Amino acid sequence: MAAETIPTLHYFDLGTLGRGEVIRLFLRDAGIEFKDIRHRYGTWSVESDKFKQQGITRTGKLPALIINGTILNQHVPILRYLSRDLGRYDGETNHKKFQVDAVADNYIDWRAQWVANIGNPSDDYKNKFLPMYYAAVAKYYSENNGPYLLGDKITYADFAVYQSVDNDERIGALPTELPAEIVKLREAIEGRPNIAAYIKENRPNKA
């Protein structure tokens, strides 16, 4: 990535929860230095209008990533943008790109349900939705013999799935048994040098 200035990431101060954390994981893995600005969630309703006026967010929502004056919104499109810019973290054929996009869409469906259950996970979410979600995603992972979605090459979708596992665990909703493919993915991501260093710094309960 040709970088004239250090990218700036705007997201909420939610620790390791949420959409912005997926981008942080990606940037750390790729070895891209970035400025991490975290906003108080409780005051965002006031700040969002200011940020919309400045053009930093079109929807009034975060994350926003600014790279050389280009403002990017929506976390999955941001991941796709970064992958294309780097020429990696995505599939090399049309079918492999489809697999990556399909899993990313499954993750987006998961996140909508997760947000609705973050405060008090329902039995339906824990016992019905999550087992179906992880089983569906695992089927994609089984096609290329892992540990990553496309085999031995990590993709942006892998970070998203990892985030879903971690965040479900943090709200006490993670199923007691996960498909072997998902367990393998989690272990592989946490074993990547840059991610392992990031976890040690930011997720002490996992170190």
C-alpha positions as CSV (number, residue, x, y, z in Angstrom):
1,M,0.0,0.0,0.0
2,A,1.5,3.3,-1.1
3,A,0.9,5.5,1.9
4,E,1.7,9.2,2.1
5,T,0.2,9.6,5.5
6,I,-0.7,7.2,8.3
7,P,-4.3,6.1,8.0
8,T,-6.7,7.2,10.7
9,L,-9.4,5.0,12.0
10,H,-12.4,6.5,13.8
11,Y,-14.5,4.1,16.0
12,F,-16.2,3.9,19.3
13,D,-14.4,3.2,22.6
14,L,-15.9,-0.3,23.0
15,G,-12.7,-2.2,23.8
16,T,-12.6,-5.2,21.4
17,L,-16.3,-5.2,20.6
18,G,-17.8,-4.2,17.3
19,R,-17.1,-3.5,13.7
20,G,-14.1,-1.2,14.1
21,E,-12.1,-4.0,15.8
22,V,-12.3,-6.1,12.7
23,I,-10.5,-3.3,10.8
24,R,-7.9,-3.1,13.6
25,L,-7.2,-6.8,13.3
26,F,-6.8,-6.5,9.6
27,L,-4.5,-3.5,9.7
28,R,-2.3,-5.1,12.5
29,D,-2.0,-8.3,10.5
30,A,-1.0,-6.4,7.4
31,G,1.6,-4.5,9.3
32,I,-0.1,-1.1,8.5
33,E,0.6,1.6,11.1
34,F,-2.6,3.7,11.8
35,K,-3.9,6.3,14.1
36,D,-6.7,4.9,16.3
37,I,-9.2,7.5,17.4
38,R,-11.9,6.2,19.8
39,H,-15.0,8.1,20.5
40,R,-17.3,7.9,23.5
41,Y,-20.4,6.0,22.4
42,G,-22.7,7.9,24.8
43,T,-21.9,11.2,23.2
44,W,-22.0,10.1,19.6
45,S,-25.5,11.3,18.9
46,V,-24.2,14.8,19.2
47,E,-20.9,14.2,17.5
48,S,-22.4,12.4,14.5
49,D,-23.9,15.5,13.0
50,K,-20.5,17.2,13.2
51,F,-18.8,14.3,11.5
52,K,-21.5,14.2,8.8
53,Q,-20.9,17.9,8.1
54,Q,-17.2,17.2,7.9
55,G,-17.8,14.4,5.4
56,I,-16.2,11.8,7.7
57,T,-19.4,9.7,7.8
58,R,-22.2,9.7,5.3
59,T,-24.6,7.7,7.5
60,G,-23.8,9.2,10.9
61,K,-22.3,5.8,11.9
62,L,-18.7,4.5,12.4
63,P,-16.2,3.1,11.6
64,A,-14.6,5.6,9.2
65,L,-11.1,5.0,7.8
66,I,-9.3,7.9,6.2
67,I,-6.4,7.1,3.9
68,N,-4.6,9.9,2.1
69,G,-7.6,12.1,2.2
70,T,-10.0,9.3,1.0
71,I,-12.8,8.7,3.5
72,L,-14.1,5.1,3.7
73,N,-17.2,4.0,5.6
74,Q,-18.9,0.6,6.2
75,H,-16.5,-1.9,7.7
76,V,-16.9,-4.8,5.2
77,P,-16.5,-2.5,2.2
78,I,-13.4,-1.0,4.0
79,L,-12.0,-4.5,4.3
80,R,-12.6,-5.2,0.6
81,Y,-11.0,-1.9,-0.3
82,L,-7.9,-2.7,1.7
83,S,-7.7,-6.2,0.3
84,R,-7.8,-4.9,-3.3
85,D,-5.3,-2.2,-2.5
86,L,-2.9,-4.7,-1.1
87,G,-3.5,-7.3,-3.7
88,R,-4.1,-10.0,-1.0
89,Y,-6.6,-11.1,1.6
90,D,-9.1,-12.0,-1.1
91,G,-9.7,-14.8,-3.5
92,E,-7.7,-15.0,-6.7
93,T,-10.5,-16.5,-8.8
94,N,-14.1,-15.5,-9.3
95,H,-15.2,-18.6,-7.4
96,K,-12.9,-18.0,-4.5
97,K,-14.0,-14.3,-4.4
98,F,-17.5,-15.6,-4.2
99,Q,-16.7,-17.8,-1.2
100,V,-15.1,-14.9,0.6
101,D,-18.0,-12.5,-0.1
102,A,-20.6,-15.2,0.8
103,V,-19.0,-15.8,4.2
104,A,-18.7,-12.0,4.7
105,D,-22.5,-11.8,4.0
106,N,-23.1,-14.5,6.6
107,Y,-21.1,-12.5,9.1
108,I,-23.2,-9.3,8.3
109,D,-26.3,-11.3,9.1
110,W,-24.7,-12.5,12.3
111,R,-23.8,-9.0,13.4
112,A,-27.4,-7.7,13.0
113,Q,-28.5,-10.5,15.4
114,W,-25.6,-9.9,17.7
115,V,-26.4,-6.2,18.2
116,A,-30.0,-7.1,19.1
117,N,-28.7,-9.5,21.7
118,I,-25.7,-7.8,23.1
119,G,-27.2,-6.8,26.4
120,N,-29.1,-10.0,27.2
121,P,-28.7,-12.8,24.7
122,S,-31.9,-14.6,24.1
123,D,-32.3,-18.4,24.2
124,D,-33.3,-18.3,20.5
125,Y,-30.1,-16.4,19.7
126,K,-27.9,-18.8,21.7
127,N,-29.6,-22.1,20.9
128,K,-31.0,-21.6,17.4
129,F,-29.4,-18.8,15.5
130,L,-25.8,-19.2,16.5
131,P,-25.6,-23.0,15.9
132,M,-27.0,-22.5,12.5
133,Y,-24.7,-19.6,11.7
134,Y,-21.5,-21.4,12.7
135,A,-22.6,-24.6,11.0
136,A,-23.3,-22.6,7.7
137,V,-19.9,-20.8,7.9
138,A,-18.1,-24.0,8.7
139,K,-19.4,-25.6,5.5
140,Y,-17.5,-23.0,3.5
141,Y,-14.4,-23.6,5.5
142,S,-14.5,-27.3,4.9
143,E,-14.3,-26.9,1.1
144,N,-10.6,-25.8,1.2
145,N,-9.2,-27.8,4.1
146,G,-8.5,-24.7,6.3
147,P,-7.4,-23.3,8.6
148,Y,-8.5,-20.3,6.7
149,L,-11.5,-20.0,4.4
150,L,-9.3,-20.4,1.3
151,G,-6.9,-23.0,2.8
152,D,-3.6,-21.6,3.8
153,K,-4.2,-18.0,2.6
154,I,-6.0,-15.7,5.1
155,T,-8.8,-13.4,3.8
156,Y,-10.6,-10.4,5.1
157,A,-13.6,-12.7,5.9
158,D,-11.5,-14.7,8.3
159,F,-11.1,-11.7,10.5
160,A,-14.8,-11.1,10.5
161,V,-15.6,-14.7,11.5
162,Y,-13.0,-14.6,14.2
163,Q,-14.6,-11.4,15.5
164,S,-18.0,-13.1,15.7
165,V,-16.5,-15.9,17.8
166,D,-14.7,-13.6,20.1
167,N,-17.7,-11.2,20.6
168,D,-20.2,-14.0,21.1
169,E,-17.9,-15.3,23.8
170,R,-17.6,-11.9,25.4
171,I,-21.4,-11.6,25.8
172,G,-21.7,-15.1,27.1
173,A,-23.5,-16.5,24.1
174,L,-20.9,-18.7,22.4
175,P,-22.0,-22.3,21.9
176,T,-20.2,-24.8,24.1
177,E,-19.2,-26.7,21.0
178,L,-18.1,-25.1,17.8
179,P,-17.5,-26.8,14.5
180,A,-13.9,-28.0,14.2
181,E,-13.3,-25.7,11.2
182,I,-14.2,-22.7,13.3
183,V,-12.0,-23.8,16.2
184,K,-9.1,-24.3,13.8
185,L,-9.6,-20.8,12.3
186,R,-9.5,-19.2,15.7
187,E,-6.3,-21.0,16.7
188,A,-4.7,-20.1,13.4
189,I,-5.6,-16.4,13.6
190,E,-4.4,-16.1,17.2
191,G,-1.2,-17.8,16.2
192,R,-0.3,-15.1,13.6
193,P,2.6,-13.1,14.9
194,N,1.1,-9.6,14.5
195,I,-2.3,-10.8,15.9
196,A,-0.7,-12.6,18.8
197,A,1.2,-9.3,19.7
198,Y,-2.1,-7.3,19.4
199,I,-4.0,-9.8,21.6
200,K,-1.2,-9.6,24.3
201,E,-1.5,-5.8,24.2
202,N,-5.2,-5.4,24.0
203,R,-6.9,-8.6,25.2
204,P,-5.1,-9.5,28.4
205,N,-7.6,-12.1,29.4
206,K,-6.6,-14.1,26.2
207,A,-2.9,-13.8,26.6
